[in-house]
Amino acid sequence: MVRIPQRYVTVLLTFVCTCVCYIERVGFSVAYTAAANNDGVGEAIKGHILSTFFYGYAISQVPGGWAAQRFGGRRVLLMSFVLWSITSALTPTGASSSVAGMVIARLCVGVAQGFIFPSIHTVLAQWVPPHERSRSVSLTTSGMYFGAAAGMLWLPSLVAKRGPQAVFRAEALMGAAWAVLWMRFSCDPPRSELPKASALGFGASTAFERAKLLHHPVQIADENGEISSGRLHHDLLGLKKKAVVIKTSSSGIPWKPILISLPVWAIVVNNFTFHYALYVLMNWLPTYFDKCLNVSLHNMGMSKMLPYLVMFIFSNVGGWLADHLITEKIFSVTYTRKVLNTIGFTAAAVALMVMSSLNTTSSAVICSSVALGSCALSRAGFAVNHMDIAPRYAGIVMGVSNTAGTLAGIVGVAATGRILEASQLGPSDPSSWTMVFATPALLSVFSAVFFGVFATGERVFD
């Protein structure tokens, strides 16, 4: 019987992990929209409820990274799933009568899920060799969009047949099922310690290069992910199927240079814009289809999952395309990042500007698919760039930019509710959505220009 290398098992499980997480996020917006419409909840209150998740998510990312480093990503990831699954099962269904309970539940789910991605990065840094990390991380994160597509396909029918509470319970069961799989099939690398400098930022390459000269002790993972100790000598320079985790002494983090660096801010600005567009569409598309286009998600068939399926495809296409352009020396790293980022955000801006003028379901589905798919393509520009400019501190840059992305969810989702409620005609009129879609469109243009001017693919921090 063929034994599957443990690193492949780990990547597959983390892919399923992100799938389940985004089924939960899409599921709540679908279930709560149905409950809020039945109870006559205003758009501003709806926006605040939908954005509550991101408050909890924002405050737990840095503690999540610390906990994953301190206690192990595998254990923290399991704890996160258990906590949010329990909370999801206990989420109240009354949109108007249980506002306080709904806020507390979403806040707790956000806090619990804030531990997930730092834990995933810690686990992948332990198991995945450097030459496989780009596509492994791309596959893992694309699970978000695959999960969103699956949620949009399945959950509206579940709400229609069994009510909102059935969604919360189904999500809790999926979370519990994944936790069982994780306990059964995941494991820590044998005789390994949690990486320090390279764990969250995949910065092993810098330490790897230094160790080649200094012959420092290293731990080498074989093609099955098994780790053994040894010393790195010059005859290992051609190593291609080995992952190296090097013990390095801790050093101070250059916080001030990082925070005032324009290439870092290029990543931060684009991360904010990407998540603003993603979270606004993810949380408000159900309302847009229901109230503006007068079509129920339950009756849309397969088309309602198309935007997220396109994201899943283009996220992986962008990653593979970027690696090909760089590996084959067609473009430089800098030019590759800027070209893909500019194409992605420019196409997204055009699609978003057109959205509010559409009056058919099919055209709205196609346009939202182009917008989200283009945003996913842009991730091959800004989202990988932290590994280019700061391989040793990539985890720090990632944490800063992810915090900005989470703030985009807080601002964008809540602001959309206020924009719709402030409109005289309300969400049933297409013109009310002009500002909703124009805001991320303008942000996309600004971000593309900012990245084109200030981003670089060269190393900025050693």
Backbone hydrogen bonds, N-H to C=O, Kabsch-Sander energy under -0.5 kcal/mol:
donor,donor_aa,acceptor,acceptor_aa,energy
4,I,2,V,-0.6
6,Q,224,N,-1.4
8,Y,5,P,-0.9
9,V,5,P,-1.6
10,T,6,Q,-2.6
11,V,7,R,-2.3
12,L,8,Y,-2.4
13,L,9,V,-2.4
14,T,10,T,-2.3
15,F,11,V,-2.1
16,V,12,L,-2.2
17,C,13,L,-2.1
18,T,14,T,-2.3
19,C,15,F,-1.9
20,V,16,V,-2.6
21,C,17,C,-2.2
22,Y,18,T,-2.0
23,I,19,C,-1.9
24,E,20,V,-2.0
25,R,21,C,-1.7
26,V,22,Y,-2.5
27,G,23,I,-2.5
28,F,24,E,-2.1
29,S,25,R,-1.6
30,V,26,V,-2.2
31,A,27,G,-2.9
32,Y,28,F,-3.2
33,T,29,S,-1.8
34,A,30,V,-1.7
35,A,31,A,-2.3
36,A,32,Y,-3.3
37,N,33,T,-2.3
38,N,34,A,-1.8
39,D,35,A,-1.6
40,G,36,A,-0.7
40,G,37,N,-0.5
41,V,36,A,-2.5
46,K,42,G,-2.2
47,G,43,E,-2.4
48,H,44,A,-2.0
49,I,45,I,-2.4
50,L,46,K,-2.6
51,S,47,G,-1.6
52,T,48,H,-0.9
52,T,49,I,-0.8
53,F,49,I,-0.6
54,F,51,S,-0.9
55,Y,51,S,-0.8
55,Y,52,T,-1.0
56,G,52,T,-1.3
57,Y,53,F,-2.2
58,A,54,F,-2.2
59,I,55,Y,-1.7
60,S,56,G,-0.9
61,Q,58,A,-0.7
64,G,60,S,-1.9
65,G,61,Q,-2.1
66,W,62,V,-2.2
67,A,63,P,-2.8
68,A,64,G,-2.3
69,Q,65,G,-1.8
70,R,66,W,-2.5
71,F,67,A,-3.3
72,G,67,A,-0.6
72,G,68,A,-1.2
76,V,72,G,-2.2
77,L,73,G,-2.5
78,L,74,R,-1.6
79,M,75,R,-2.3
80,S,76,V,-2.4
81,F,77,L,-1.9
82,V,78,L,-2.2
83,L,79,M,-2.3
84,W,80,S,-2.5
85,S,81,F,-2.0
86,I,82,V,-1.9
87,T,83,L,-2.2
88,S,84,W,-2.5
89,A,85,S,-2.0
90,L,86,I,-1.2
91,T,88,S,-1.3
95,A,93,T,-0.7
98,S,94,G,-1.4
99,V,96,S,-0.6
102,M,98,S,-2.5
103,V,99,V,-2.6
104,I,100,A,-2.4
105,A,101,G,-2.3
106,R,102,M,-2.6
107,L,103,V,-2.3
108,C,104,I,-2.3
109,V,105,A,-2.4
110,G,106,R,-2.4
111,V,107,L,-2.3
112,A,108,C,-2.5
113,Q,109,V,-2.7
114,G,110,G,-1.3
115,F,112,A,-1.2
116,I,113,Q,-1.4
117,F,113,Q,-0.6
119,S,115,F,-1.4
120,I,116,I,-2.5
121,H,117,F,-2.4
122,T,118,P,-1.8
123,V,119,S,-2.4
124,L,120,I,-2.9
125,A,121,H,-2.0
126,Q,122,T,-1.2
127,W,123,V,-1.7
128,V,124,L,-2.7
132,E,129,P,-1.8
133,R,129,P,-0.6
133,R,130,P,-1.0
136,S,132,E,-2.0
137,V,133,R,-3.1
138,S,134,S,-2.2
139,L,135,R,-2.5
140,T,136,S,-2.5
141,T,137,V,-2.7
142,S,138,S,-1.9
143,G,139,L,-0.7
143,G,140,T,-1.0
144,M,141,T,-1.7
146,F,142,S,-2.0
147,G,143,G,-2.6
148,A,144,M,-2.0
149,A,145,Y,-2.4
150,A,146,F,-2.4
151,G,147,G,-2.6
152,M,148,A,-2.3
153,L,149,A,-1.7
154,W,150,A,-2.3
155,L,151,G,-2.1
158,L,154,W,-1.3
159,V,155,L,-2.6
160,A,156,P,-2.2
161,K,157,S,-2.0
162,R,158,L,-2.9
163,G,158,L,-0.5
163,G,159,V,-1.8
166,A,163,G,-0.9
167,V,163,G,-0.7
167,V,164,P,-1.0
168,F,164,P,-1.4
169,R,165,Q,-2.1
170,A,166,A,-2.3
171,E,167,V,-2.6
172,A,168,F,-1.9
173,L,169,R,-2.2
174,M,170,A,-2.2
175,G,171,E,-2.4
176,A,172,A,-2.3
177,A,173,L,-2.6
178,W,174,M,-2.5
179,A,175,G,-2.1
180,V,176,A,-1.9
181,L,177,A,-2.1
182,W,178,W,-2.8
183,M,179,A,-2.3
184,R,180,V,-2.0
185,F,181,L,-2.9
186,S,182,W,-1.9
192,S,189,P,-1.4
199,A,196,K,-0.5
202,F,198,S,-1.4
205,S,202,F,-0.5
206,T,203,G,-0.7
207,A,203,G,-1.0
208,F,204,A,-3.0
209,E,205,S,-2.4
210,R,206,T,-1.9
211,A,207,A,-2.7
212,K,208,F,-1.7
213,L,209,E,-0.8
213,L,210,R,-0.8
214,L,210,R,-2.0
215,H,211,A,-2.3
216,H,211,A,-0.6
218,V,230,G,-3.2
219,Q,245,V,-1.5
220,I,228,S,-3.2
221,A,243,A,-2.7
222,D,226,E,-3.3
225,G,222,D,-2.5
228,S,220,I,-2.4
230,G,218,V,-2.1
232,L,216,H,-1.3
233,H,231,R,-0.6
236,L,233,H,-2.0
237,L,234,H,-1.5
239,L,236,L,-1.9
243,A,221,A,-1.3
245,V,219,Q,-2.1
246,I,244,V,-0.5
247,K,217,P,-0.6
248,T,246,I,-0.6
255,W,253,I,-2.5
258,I,254,P,-2.1
259,L,255,W,-2.8
260,I,256,K,-1.6
261,S,258,I,-0.9
265,W,261,S,-2.1
266,A,262,L,-2.0
267,I,263,P,-1.3
268,V,264,V,-2.3
269,V,265,W,-2.9
270,N,266,A,-1.6
271,N,267,I,-2.4
272,F,268,V,-2.3
273,T,269,V,-2.0
274,F,270,N,-2.6
275,H,271,N,-2.2
276,Y,272,F,-2.1
277,A,273,T,-2.4
278,L,274,F,-2.5
279,Y,275,H,-2.8
280,V,276,Y,-2.0
281,L,277,A,-2.1
282,M,278,L,-2.7
283,N,279,Y,-2.2
284,W,280,V,-2.1
285,L,281,L,-2.0
288,Y,284,W,-2.5
289,F,285,L,-2.8
290,D,286,P,-2.0
291,K,287,T,-3.0
292,C,287,T,-0.7
292,C,288,Y,-1.4
293,L,288,Y,-1.6
295,V,289,F,-2.6
299,N,296,S,-1.2
300,M,297,L,-1.4
303,S,300,M,-1.2
304,K,301,G,-0.8
305,M,302,M,-1.5
306,L,303,S,-1.2
309,L,305,M,-2.0
310,V,306,L,-2.6
311,M,307,P,-1.5
312,F,308,Y,-2.1
313,I,309,L,-2.0
314,F,310,V,-2.8
315,S,311,M,-2.3
316,N,312,F,-1.4
317,V,313,I,-2.5
318,G,314,F,-2.6
319,G,315,S,-1.6
320,W,316,N,-2.4
321,L,317,V,-2.8
322,A,318,G,-2.5
323,D,319,G,-2.1
324,H,320,W,-2.2
325,L,321,L,-2.6
326,I,322,A,-2.1
327,T,323,D,-3.0
328,E,324,H,-2.5
329,K,326,I,-1.2
330,I,325,L,-1.9
331,F,325,L,-1.6
336,T,332,S,-2.6
337,R,333,V,-2.4
338,K,334,T,-2.3
339,V,335,Y,-2.7
340,L,336,T,-2.2
341,N,337,R,-2.0
342,T,338,K,-2.5
343,I,339,V,-2.7
344,G,340,L,-2.2
345,F,341,N,-2.4
346,T,342,T,-2.3
347,A,343,I,-2.2
348,A,344,G,-2.0
349,A,345,F,-2.2
350,V,346,T,-2.0
351,A,347,A,-2.2
352,L,348,A,-2.5
353,M,349,A,-2.1
354,V,350,V,-1.4
355,M,351,A,-1.2
356,S,352,L,-0.6
357,S,354,V,-1.6
358,L,355,M,-1.7
364,A,360,T,-1.8
365,V,361,T,-2.4
366,I,362,S,-2.3
367,C,363,S,-2.5
368,S,364,A,-2.6
369,S,365,V,-1.9
370,V,366,I,-2.3
371,A,367,C,-2.4
372,L,368,S,-2.4
373,G,369,S,-2.7
374,S,370,V,-2.3
375,C,371,A,-1.8
376,A,372,L,-2.2
377,L,373,G,-1.9
378,S,374,S,-1.8
379,R,375,C,-0.6
379,R,376,A,-0.9
380,A,377,L,-1.7
381,G,378,S,-2.1
382,F,378,S,-1.4
384,V,379,R,-0.7
385,N,381,G,-0.6
386,H,382,F,-0.5
387,M,384,V,-1.5
388,D,384,V,-0.6
388,D,385,N,-0.6
389,I,385,N,-2.2
390,A,386,H,-1.7
397,V,393,Y,-2.1
398,M,394,A,-2.7
399,G,395,G,-2.2
400,V,396,I,-2.3
401,S,397,V,-2.5
402,N,398,M,-2.7
403,T,399,G,-1.8
404,A,400,V,-1.7
405,G,401,S,-2.1
406,T,402,N,-2.2
407,L,403,T,-2.3
408,A,404,A,-1.6
409,G,405,G,-1.1
410,I,406,T,-1.7
411,V,407,L,-2.9
412,G,408,A,-2.9
413,V,409,G,-1.7
414,A,410,I,-1.3
415,A,411,V,-2.5
416,T,412,G,-2.0
417,G,413,V,-1.3
418,R,414,A,-1.7
419,I,415,A,-2.6
420,L,416,T,-2.4
421,E,417,G,-2.1
422,A,418,R,-2.2
423,S,419,I,-1.0
428,S,425,L,-0.5
429,D,426,G,-1.5
432,S,429,D,-1.6
433,W,430,P,-1.6
434,T,431,S,-1.1
437,F,433,W,-2.2
438,A,434,T,-2.3
439,T,435,M,-1.8
441,A,437,F,-1.3
442,L,438,A,-2.7
443,L,439,T,-2.1
444,S,440,P,-2.0
445,V,441,A,-1.8
446,F,442,L,-2.4
447,S,443,L,-2.7
448,A,444,S,-2.3
449,V,445,V,-2.1
450,F,446,F,-2.6
451,F,447,S,-2.7
452,G,448,A,-2.3
453,V,449,V,-1.9
454,F,450,F,-2.5
455,A,451,F,-2.1
460,V,389,I,-2.3
461,F,389,I,-2.6
